[in-house]
Amino acid sequence: MSVAFRRESDDEHKEPEFELPIPVGPNLVTERGLALIEAKVAELKGAVAAETDEAARKKLERTLRYWSTQHATARIADRPEAGEAGIGSLVTVRRAGRTQRFRIVGHDEADPAAALLAFTAPLARAMMGAMAGERVAFGGSADALEVVEVA
């Protein structure tokens, strides 16, 4: 009989499930970011303990491994100097006549829709170390951004 007609189980044909990717580089967080990670770990531990379906529990355990690793490697970022943009700073910039305000945060706290940018995002990287009144290079232009305020 041909191999095509033999089927041991459905599990043989499933795609492998890989671990969730950990962002490259240091896991710098704000105090709020660390609290969010701790809450997520606690929530997932409870969900794993309560889950009765094996497949769903495996997915929860995989997610828990990611968040546990993030918690174990988290380091609260040093506060930037007064008036200097860094992790935790609320930055206001003007670009092409339009004003934009965002806070620079860690990877897991980032939410661009809520104006929370990861410190590795291109715009946040361009702002790191900038002071109010400076012009900063961005997107190939030497003075594309004007730093209006850093709080």
CORFENGI-V660776 format. One record per run of one state. SS is the DSSP state (alpha for helix, beta for strand, coil for the rest). FROM is the first residue (numbers start at 1). TO is the last residue. If there is no record, write none. Layout:
BEGIN
{{SS,FROM,TO} {SS,FROM,TO}}
END
This chain:
BEGIN
{{coil,1,2} {alpha,3,5} {coil,6,9} {alpha,10,13} {coil,14,27} {beta,28,29} {coil,30,30} {alpha,31,50} {coil,51,53} {alpha,54,73} {coil,74,74} {beta,75,76} {coil,77,83} {beta,84,84} {coil,85,89} {beta,90,95} {coil,96,97} {beta,98,105} {coil,106,106} {alpha,107,109} {coil,110,110} {beta,111,111} {alpha,112,114} {coil,115,115} {beta,116,118} {coil,119,121} {alpha,122,127} {coil,128,130} {beta,131,131} {coil,132,134} {beta,135,138} {coil,139,140} {beta,141,150} {coil,151,151}}
END
